[in-house]
Amino acid sequence: MGFSDNDSKVLVSATFEGAVKLFNESNISPQKWMDRVASKGGTTQAALDSMEDNNVKELIKDAAYAAFNRAVELGKDPE
């Protein structure tokens, strides 16, 4: 998108930091937050649609289970 590596890092970091702060300071579910910020036909909705179309939720779930399963495996006593 034309951003330098440093600018990209700053933008991503600030975005996640703000999102986590808002989430931690409220009792609103992630879905409600998405509903509030994702205007129909807007940029956030386009990103969410892209992630849904590309099965990102399942990929994240698969990655979490892979890490969990590996942790269980590493935690077993060697025989």
C-alpha positions in Angstrom: 0.0 0.0 0.0 3.0 2.2 -0.1 3.8 2.6 3.6 7.3 2.1 4.9 8.0 -0.8 7.2 8.1 1.6 10.1 4.9 3.4 9.2 3.1 0.1 8.7 4.3 -1.1 12.1 3.1 2.1 13.8 -0.3 2.0 12.0 -0.9 -1.7 12.9 0.3 -1.3 16.4 -1.9 1.8 17.1 -4.9 0.2 15.5 -4.6 -3.0 17.7 -3.8 -1.0 20.8 -6.9 1.1 20.4 -9.1 -1.8 19.6 -7.9 -3.8 22.7 -8.3 -0.7 24.9 -11.9 -0.2 23.8 -12.7 -3.8 24.2 -11.2 -4.0 27.7 -13.0 -0.8 28.8 -16.4 -2.0 27.9 -18.8 -4.9 28.3 -19.6 -4.9 24.6 -19.0 -8.1 22.7 -16.7 -8.2 19.7 -19.6 -8.7 17.4 -21.3 -5.6 18.8 -18.1 -3.6 18.2 -17.9 -4.8 14.6 -21.6 -3.9 14.1 -20.8 -0.4 15.4 -17.8 0.3 13.3 -18.6 -1.6 10.1 -20.8 0.5 8.0 -22.6 -1.3 5.2 -20.5 -0.8 2.0 -17.7 0.8 4.0 -14.0 0.0 4.3 -14.2 -2.0 7.6 -17.1 -4.1 6.2 -15.0 -4.7 3.0 -12.2 -6.1 5.2 -14.6 -8.2 7.3 -16.2 -9.6 4.1 -12.8 -10.4 2.7 -11.8 -12.3 5.9 -15.0 -14.2 5.8 -14.7 -15.1 2.2 -11.1 -16.3 2.8 -12.1 -18.4 5.9 -9.8 -16.5 8.2 -11.9 -17.5 11.3 -11.3 -21.1 10.6 -7.6 -20.5 9.8 -7.1 -18.7 13.2 -9.0 -21.5 14.9 -6.8 -24.2 13.2 -3.7 -22.3 14.2 -4.8 -22.0 17.9 -5.5 -25.8 18.0 -2.2 -26.5 16.4 -0.4 -24.5 19.1 -2.5 -26.1 21.8 -1.9 -29.6 20.6 1.8 -29.0 20.3 1.8 -27.6 23.9 0.1 -30.8 25.1 2.6 -32.9 23.2 5.5 -30.9 24.6 4.1 -31.2 28.1 3.9 -35.0 28.1 6.5 -36.9 30.0 9.1 -38.6 27.8 9.1 -42.3 28.1 
